[in-house]
Amino acid sequence: MTDSRGSRVLRLVADDSQPGSPYPKASLWLRMGARAVDVAVAWGLYVVCGAAGMVVALLFLLLADGMLQGQSVGKRIFGVKVMHLPTRSAARHRDSTLRNAPLALVVLLGMMPVPLGDVAFVAGLVVIGGVEAWRVVKDPLGWRLGDTWAQTQVVDGKVVAGATVAARTPVAHQRAPGRIMSAAKVRRGRSLKKKRGQPCASR
């Protein structure tokens, strides 16, 4: 497709998706389960690490999706993965930080002095968490605000694996045309030798 200036416009379109992503929307139940596990891990770090627990939990939430090749602990358990759409590769720590920034902001609000921190945490959880959850449900690809900033998408790990196999499949057949041409050349050479009366080498 070209625009008015004749420059080429690239679009990534796939079944069950919208322009901008080659992947379909991941299951909301799998995402909810993965998020529940990650929140539980963050809470455990908060309890175990004492005075630094809030900071450790915050860092975990920010970096979690870049720890295991685009998967946090919860996403690894539930088989979903965060992909960076421009490169079609697993999310890195930078991508994870950007996409989880809205949720980390809720934790930051909770770090304010008591009792203001408790009120701010609950208010942030309701407002920010509500907006993000609404986006996940309503968006055709399950993008929330963090995904828009980081250009990422949560996808089913099986979909990514299947796409990788499909992309590699044609490589196995690249030699076939060469073999066909070689066989044709051998037959052509034998027919020329017969016309000239030269004996053909036996196999």
C-alpha positions as CSV (number, residue, x, y, z in Angstrom):
1,M,0.0,0.0,0.0
2,T,1.4,3.5,-0.8
3,D,0.4,7.0,0.3
4,S,0.0,10.2,-1.8
5,R,3.8,10.7,-1.9
6,G,4.4,7.2,-3.2
7,S,6.2,6.0,-0.1
8,R,5.4,2.6,1.1
9,V,3.3,2.2,4.2
10,L,3.8,-1.0,6.1
11,R,1.0,-2.7,8.0
12,L,1.0,-5.8,10.1
13,V,-2.3,-7.5,9.9
14,A,-3.2,-11.0,11.1
15,D,-6.4,-13.0,11.7
16,D,-8.3,-12.0,14.9
17,S,-6.2,-8.9,15.4
18,Q,-6.1,-5.3,14.3
19,P,-3.4,-3.3,12.3
20,G,-0.3,-3.0,14.4
21,S,0.0,-6.5,15.7
22,P,0.4,-10.0,14.2
23,Y,-0.8,-11.7,17.4
24,P,-4.4,-12.4,18.5
25,K,-5.7,-11.4,22.0
26,A,-4.6,-13.6,24.8
27,S,-7.0,-15.2,27.2
28,L,-8.1,-12.8,30.0
29,W,-8.3,-15.7,32.5
30,L,-4.6,-16.6,31.8
31,R,-3.6,-13.0,32.3
32,M,-5.6,-12.7,35.5
33,G,-4.0,-15.8,36.9
34,A,-0.5,-14.6,35.9
35,R,-1.1,-11.2,37.5
36,A,-2.4,-12.8,40.7
37,V,0.8,-14.9,41.0
38,D,3.0,-11.8,40.4
39,V,1.2,-9.8,43.0
40,A,1.5,-12.6,45.5
41,V,5.3,-12.8,44.8
42,A,5.6,-9.0,45.2
43,W,3.7,-9.2,48.5
44,G,6.0,-12.0,49.7
45,L,9.0,-9.9,48.9
46,Y,7.5,-7.0,50.8
47,V,7.0,-9.1,53.9
48,V,10.3,-10.9,53.8
49,C,12.6,-7.9,53.0
50,G,11.6,-5.8,56.0
51,A,12.2,-2.1,55.7
52,A,13.3,-2.4,52.1
53,G,10.3,-4.6,51.2
54,M,8.3,-1.9,49.5
55,V,11.2,-0.9,47.3
56,V,12.0,-4.6,46.4
57,A,8.4,-5.3,45.6
58,L,8.2,-2.1,43.4
59,L,11.3,-3.2,41.5
60,F,9.9,-6.7,41.0
61,L,6.7,-5.4,39.6
62,L,8.5,-3.1,37.2
63,L,11.1,-5.6,35.9
64,A,9.1,-8.9,36.2
65,D,8.0,-9.2,32.5
66,G,11.6,-9.0,31.3
67,M,13.1,-11.6,33.7
68,L,12.4,-14.8,31.8
69,Q,12.4,-13.9,28.1
70,G,9.3,-11.8,28.2
71,Q,7.7,-13.7,31.1
72,S,7.3,-13.0,34.8
73,V,6.9,-15.9,37.3
74,G,3.2,-15.8,36.9
75,K,3.3,-15.6,33.1
76,R,5.7,-18.5,32.9
77,I,3.3,-20.6,35.0
78,F,0.2,-19.6,32.9
79,G,1.9,-19.8,29.5
80,V,1.5,-16.2,28.4
81,K,4.3,-13.9,27.2
82,V,5.0,-10.2,26.6
83,M,6.1,-9.4,23.1
84,H,7.7,-6.2,21.8
85,L,5.7,-5.6,18.7
86,P,8.1,-3.5,16.5
87,T,10.8,-6.2,16.8
88,R,8.5,-9.2,17.4
89,S,10.8,-10.3,20.2
90,A,10.4,-11.0,23.9
91,A,10.0,-8.0,26.1
92,R,13.2,-6.7,27.8
93,H,13.6,-5.0,31.2
94,R,13.1,-1.6,29.5
95,D,9.8,-2.7,27.9
96,S,8.7,-4.3,31.2
97,T,9.4,-1.1,33.1
98,L,7.4,1.0,30.7
99,R,4.4,-1.3,30.5
100,N,4.2,-1.8,34.3
101,A,4.7,1.9,35.2
102,P,1.0,2.6,35.8
103,L,0.8,-0.3,38.3
104,A,4.1,0.7,40.0
105,L,2.6,4.2,40.5
106,V,0.0,2.6,42.7
107,V,2.8,1.2,44.9
108,L,4.5,4.5,45.0
109,L,1.4,6.2,46.2
110,G,1.3,3.6,49.0
111,M,4.8,4.7,50.1
112,M,3.5,8.1,51.2
113,P,3.4,8.7,55.0
114,V,0.6,7.2,57.0
115,P,-2.4,7.7,56.9
116,L,-2.1,9.5,53.6
117,G,-0.3,6.6,52.0
118,D,-3.1,4.1,52.7
119,V,-5.7,6.5,51.3
120,A,-3.6,7.2,48.2
121,F,-2.9,3.5,47.6
122,V,-6.6,2.6,47.7
123,A,-7.5,5.5,45.5
124,G,-4.8,4.7,43.0
125,L,-5.7,1.1,43.0
126,V,-9.3,1.9,42.2
127,V,-8.7,4.6,39.5
128,I,-5.5,3.3,37.8
129,G,-6.3,-0.3,38.3
130,G,-9.8,0.2,37.1
131,V,-8.7,2.0,33.9
132,E,-6.1,-0.6,33.1
133,A,-8.5,-3.4,33.7
134,W,-11.2,-1.7,31.5
135,R,-8.6,-1.3,28.7
136,V,-7.6,-5.0,28.8
137,V,-11.2,-6.1,28.5
138,K,-12.4,-3.6,25.9
139,D,-9.3,-3.3,23.6
140,P,-9.3,-5.8,20.6
141,L,-5.8,-6.8,21.5
142,G,-5.9,-6.5,25.2
143,W,-3.7,-3.5,25.3
144,R,-3.6,-1.4,28.4
145,L,-2.0,2.0,28.8
146,G,1.4,0.5,29.7
147,D,1.3,-1.6,26.5
148,T,0.6,1.5,24.5
149,W,3.7,3.2,26.0
150,A,6.0,0.2,25.6
151,Q,4.5,-1.1,22.3
152,T,4.0,-4.5,23.8
153,Q,1.3,-7.1,23.9
154,V,0.6,-10.1,26.1
155,V,0.1,-13.1,23.9
156,D,-0.4,-16.9,24.3
157,G,3.0,-18.6,24.4
158,K,1.7,-21.3,22.1
159,V,0.8,-18.7,19.4
160,V,4.4,-17.3,19.4
161,A,5.8,-20.8,19.2
162,G,3.5,-21.7,16.3
163,A,4.4,-18.5,14.4
164,T,8.1,-19.3,14.8
165,V,7.7,-22.8,13.4
166,A,5.6,-21.5,10.5
167,A,8.2,-18.9,9.7
168,R,11.0,-21.5,9.6
169,T,9.1,-24.1,7.6
170,P,9.8,-22.6,4.1
171,V,13.6,-22.7,4.8
172,A,13.5,-26.5,4.6
173,H,12.2,-26.4,1.0
174,Q,14.6,-23.8,-0.4
175,R,16.9,-26.5,-1.8
176,A,14.2,-28.3,-3.7
177,P,14.3,-26.0,-6.8
178,G,18.1,-26.4,-7.0
179,R,17.8,-30.2,-7.0
180,I,15.1,-30.1,-9.7
181,M,17.3,-27.9,-11.9
182,S,20.3,-30.2,-11.3
183,A,18.3,-33.3,-12.3
184,A,17.1,-31.5,-15.5
185,K,20.7,-30.6,-16.4
186,V,21.8,-34.3,-16.0
187,R,19.0,-35.5,-18.2
188,R,19.7,-32.8,-20.8
189,G,23.4,-33.8,-20.9
190,R,22.6,-37.5,-21.4
191,S,20.3,-36.7,-24.3
192,L,23.0,-34.7,-26.0
193,K,25.5,-37.5,-25.6
194,K,23.0,-39.9,-27.2
195,K,22.5,-37.7,-30.1
196,R,26.3,-37.4,-30.6
197,G,26.7,-41.1,-30.2
198,Q,28.8,-40.9,-27.0
199,P,28.2,-43.6,-24.4
200,C,26.5,-42.5,-21.2
201,A,28.2,-43.3,-17.9
202,S,26.3,-46.0,-16.1
203,R,25.2,-45.4,-12.5
